[in-house]
Amino acid sequence: MTTTTKRSRAKTNVIKSGGNGKQSKPKEVAEVITIQSIKTEIIPVHLVGLTPYLSSRPPMPGKIDGLNKEFPSEKEALAAACYAWDCKFWMKSSAFWNAICSAAIIGRKKPGTIRQAIQMMDAFVEIKGSKPKLRKDIAVNHAKSTPAMITAIRAEFWPWSVTLRIRLNVNGLSKTDLFTLINLAGFGVGVGAWRPQCKGTFGTFEIKC
């Protein structure tokens, strides 16, 4: 689909008479400009986790023998460790957007081109497959000036799956390249805490047809 617009451009005619130049009024000449429209398509993509997903929200410090005083129950701790409402659990779709853009280097694509070619239609996507369980791990807290060892309380989902709705600019990226980048992102980048991008093994995924 193309859009055609007209832009007026002044054209001056000079008429000489008796040795004296006489300038006529400018005439309006229409200039046709063709604007190419952006062809987009919304594509649903179903992803299945290959390794457990750990919530990527900031880890909560806790005690090794139990929860901290701020979250006395496991239900409250899970609600704080991940995004939960309407009796469902969610994660940010931007995590997958970042993973796909990071995988562009692996796929020998320019990250800037990928960022301009794909958009996530939903801010959050529902995590399906299982209910989360509370997980406690020893981690390093870099928030302080001196890093300290803490017990990180996170939500772990296994098995898990999500469905993304991706708006694709087909003029800038083909569907084949998009699906290839998604699988590269699932293998080499991942989502959540301790993913392959952060020297871990969690949060890997692949496309399920």
C-alpha positions as CSV (number, residue, x, y, z in Angstrom):
1,M,0.0,0.0,0.0
2,T,1.4,3.4,-0.9
3,T,0.2,6.9,0.0
4,T,0.5,9.7,-2.6
5,T,0.8,13.3,-1.5
6,K,1.2,16.4,-3.6
7,R,3.5,19.2,-2.7
8,S,3.4,22.6,-4.4
9,R,6.6,24.1,-5.7
10,A,6.9,27.7,-6.9
11,K,8.2,28.1,-10.4
12,T,9.3,31.6,-11.6
13,N,9.1,32.8,-15.2
14,V,11.1,35.9,-16.4
15,I,9.7,37.9,-19.3
16,K,12.0,40.5,-20.9
17,S,10.4,43.6,-22.5
18,G,12.2,46.7,-23.8
19,G,15.4,45.7,-22.2
20,N,13.8,45.6,-18.7
21,G,13.1,42.3,-17.1
22,K,9.6,41.8,-15.9
23,Q,8.9,39.0,-13.4
24,S,5.6,37.2,-13.6
25,K,3.7,35.7,-10.6
26,P,5.0,32.3,-9.5
27,K,3.1,29.3,-10.9
28,E,2.2,26.4,-8.6
29,V,3.5,23.1,-10.0
30,A,2.4,19.9,-8.2
31,E,5.1,17.4,-7.2
32,V,4.0,13.9,-6.5
33,I,5.7,12.1,-3.5
34,T,5.1,8.4,-3.0
35,I,5.3,7.2,0.6
36,Q,5.8,3.5,1.1
37,S,3.6,2.1,4.0
38,I,5.0,-0.3,6.6
39,K,3.7,-3.8,6.2
40,T,3.3,-5.5,9.6
41,E,1.9,-8.8,10.8
42,I,1.0,-10.0,14.3
43,I,2.4,-13.5,14.9
44,P,1.6,-15.7,17.9
45,V,4.6,-17.7,19.1
46,H,4.3,-20.5,21.6
47,L,7.5,-21.1,23.7
48,V,8.2,-24.0,25.9
49,G,10.9,-24.0,28.6
50,L,13.8,-26.4,28.4
51,T,15.1,-25.6,31.9
52,P,13.3,-24.1,34.9
53,Y,12.6,-20.4,34.9
54,L,13.6,-18.4,37.9
55,S,11.9,-15.1,38.5
56,S,14.1,-12.2,37.5
57,R,12.7,-9.7,40.1
58,P,15.3,-8.6,42.6
59,P,16.1,-11.4,45.0
60,M,14.8,-11.0,48.5
61,P,17.1,-11.6,51.4
62,G,16.0,-14.3,53.7
63,K,17.2,-16.8,56.3
64,I,18.5,-20.2,55.5
65,D,16.2,-21.9,58.0
66,G,13.0,-19.9,57.0
67,L,11.5,-16.8,55.5
68,N,12.3,-13.3,56.7
69,K,10.0,-11.3,59.0
70,E,8.7,-9.2,56.1
71,F,7.1,-12.3,54.4
72,P,6.0,-14.7,57.1
73,S,4.1,-17.0,54.7
74,E,5.1,-18.7,51.5
75,K,2.2,-17.3,49.6
76,E,3.2,-13.7,50.4
77,A,6.8,-14.5,49.5
78,L,5.8,-15.9,46.1
79,A,3.6,-12.9,45.4
80,A,6.6,-10.6,46.0
81,A,9.1,-12.8,44.1
82,C,7.2,-12.7,40.9
83,Y,4.3,-10.9,39.2
84,A,1.0,-12.3,40.4
85,W,-2.6,-11.2,40.0
86,D,-6.0,-12.7,39.1
87,C,-4.7,-16.0,40.6
88,K,-2.2,-16.2,37.7
89,F,1.5,-15.6,37.4
90,W,3.1,-13.4,34.8
91,M,6.4,-12.3,33.4
92,K,7.5,-9.2,31.4
93,S,7.5,-9.8,27.6
94,S,10.4,-7.4,27.4
95,A,12.6,-10.2,28.7
96,F,12.0,-12.1,25.4
97,W,12.5,-8.9,23.4
98,N,15.9,-8.3,25.0
99,A,16.8,-11.9,24.5
100,I,15.9,-11.8,20.8
101,C,17.9,-8.6,20.3
102,S,20.9,-10.0,22.1
103,A,20.7,-13.2,19.9
104,A,21.1,-11.0,16.8
105,I,24.8,-11.0,17.3
106,I,24.8,-14.8,17.3
107,G,22.7,-14.8,14.2
108,R,25.0,-12.2,12.5
109,K,22.3,-9.6,12.4
110,K,22.5,-6.0,13.5
111,P,20.8,-5.6,16.9
112,G,19.5,-2.1,15.9
113,T,17.7,-3.6,12.9
114,I,16.0,-6.2,15.0
115,R,14.8,-3.7,17.6
116,Q,13.1,-1.7,14.8
117,A,11.5,-4.8,13.2
118,I,9.8,-6.4,16.2
119,Q,7.4,-5.2,18.9
120,M,5.7,-7.1,21.8
121,M,2.0,-6.6,21.8
122,D,1.6,-7.4,25.5
123,A,3.5,-5.9,28.4
124,F,3.1,-9.1,30.4
125,V,2.6,-12.8,29.4
126,E,1.0,-15.5,31.5
127,I,3.3,-18.3,32.7
128,K,1.5,-21.6,32.2
129,G,2.4,-25.2,32.9
130,S,2.8,-25.3,36.7
131,K,2.5,-23.3,39.9
132,P,5.7,-21.8,41.2
133,K,7.6,-23.1,44.2
134,L,9.7,-21.1,46.6
135,R,13.4,-21.5,46.0
136,K,16.3,-20.4,48.3
137,D,19.8,-20.0,46.9
138,I,23.0,-18.5,48.2
139,A,23.7,-15.4,46.1
140,V,25.9,-12.4,46.2
141,N,24.3,-9.1,46.9
142,H,26.0,-6.4,44.8
143,A,23.6,-3.6,45.9
144,K,25.9,-2.7,48.8
145,S,29.4,-1.1,48.4
146,T,30.8,-4.4,49.8
147,P,29.3,-7.5,48.2
148,A,27.8,-9.9,50.7
149,M,26.5,-13.4,50.6
150,I,22.7,-13.7,51.1
151,T,20.0,-16.2,50.8
152,A,18.0,-15.2,47.7
153,I,14.3,-16.1,47.7
154,R,13.0,-16.6,44.2
155,A,10.0,-18.2,42.4
156,E,10.8,-21.3,40.3
157,F,8.6,-22.4,37.5
158,W,9.0,-25.9,36.0
159,P,7.6,-26.9,33.6
160,W,6.6,-23.6,32.0
161,S,5.4,-22.1,28.8
162,V,4.3,-18.7,27.4
163,T,2.6,-17.4,24.3
164,L,4.0,-14.2,22.8
165,R,2.2,-11.9,20.3
166,I,4.9,-10.3,18.2
167,R,4.2,-7.5,15.7
168,L,6.7,-8.0,12.9
169,N,7.8,-5.5,10.3
170,V,8.0,-7.9,7.3
171,N,9.8,-5.3,5.3
172,G,12.7,-5.4,7.7
173,L,12.8,-9.0,8.9
174,S,11.4,-12.2,7.5
175,K,9.4,-14.8,9.5
176,T,12.2,-17.4,9.0
177,D,14.8,-15.0,10.5
178,L,12.5,-14.2,13.4
179,F,11.9,-17.8,14.3
180,T,15.7,-18.5,14.0
181,L,16.5,-15.6,16.3
182,I,13.9,-16.8,18.9
183,N,15.5,-20.3,19.0
184,L,19.0,-18.8,19.2
185,A,17.8,-16.6,22.1
186,G,16.3,-19.6,23.9
187,F,19.5,-21.5,23.6
188,G,22.2,-18.9,24.2
189,V,20.6,-16.1,26.1
190,G,17.6,-17.2,28.0
191,V,15.3,-15.3,30.4
192,G,15.1,-14.8,34.1
193,A,17.8,-15.3,36.8
194,W,20.9,-17.4,36.1
195,R,20.2,-17.7,32.4
196,P,23.0,-18.6,29.9
197,Q,23.7,-14.9,29.3
198,C,24.6,-14.6,33.0
199,K,26.7,-17.8,33.0
200,G,23.8,-20.0,34.1
201,T,21.7,-22.7,32.7
202,F,18.1,-21.7,33.7
203,G,15.5,-20.0,31.6
204,T,16.2,-21.6,28.2
205,F,13.3,-22.2,25.8
206,E,12.4,-23.2,22.2
207,I,9.5,-22.7,19.8
208,K,6.8,-25.3,19.9
209,C,4.8,-25.6,16.7
